[in-house]
Amino acid sequence: MSEEPELKFCDLTFKSAVLDSLTANIAVLDPKGDIVAVNSGWQEFAASNDMHNSDVGVGTNYLAVCRSAKADPNARAALEGILEVMRGLRSFFYHEYPCHSPDQQRWFALRATSLVDYPHFIVVSHEDITERISATTTD
């Protein structure tokens, strides 16, 4: 197993600022599926949708959340795709899914890929694609 590079505080600060600048909701999973980091977009989405940090924040096992929604085919697809990336069976996973709220129809694109320089960690992003989906359904 190769040694992963050491991160310095200034590197972490810069990388955190980059993640917080992205519009996607991003979480980093450790090899067990536990969320070890999230960006501000992730936190803001959770807060605006009445999700508790204990349900979707750092320390939560993302894979367990997917497993608990096993009746949902999109949750099953997400779980299977992320596990395949974790096991090295694929380099990335992409899945579009609906995530409607009581007052809004919305869709997201989930992407999962290994973290550069830390291949045993997975970056999961959820990007709001509602505008694109709405444009294709109204044409």
CORDA-V456639 format. One record per run of one state. SS is the DSSP state (a for helix, b for strand, c for the rest). FROM is the first residue (numbers start at 0). LEN is the number of residues. If there is no record, write none. Layout:
BEGIN
SS & FROM & LEN
SS & FROM & LEN
END
This chain:
BEGIN
c & 0 & 8
a & 8 & 13
c & 21 & 3
b & 24 & 5
c & 29 & 4
b & 33 & 5
c & 38 & 1
a & 39 & 9
c & 48 & 4
a & 52 & 4
c & 56 & 4
b & 60 & 1
a & 61 & 7
c & 68 & 4
a & 72 & 14
c & 86 & 5
b & 91 & 7
c & 98 & 2
b & 100 & 1
c & 101 & 2
b & 103 & 1
c & 104 & 2
b & 106 & 9
c & 115 & 2
b & 117 & 11
c & 128 & 1
a & 129 & 9
c & 138 & 1
END
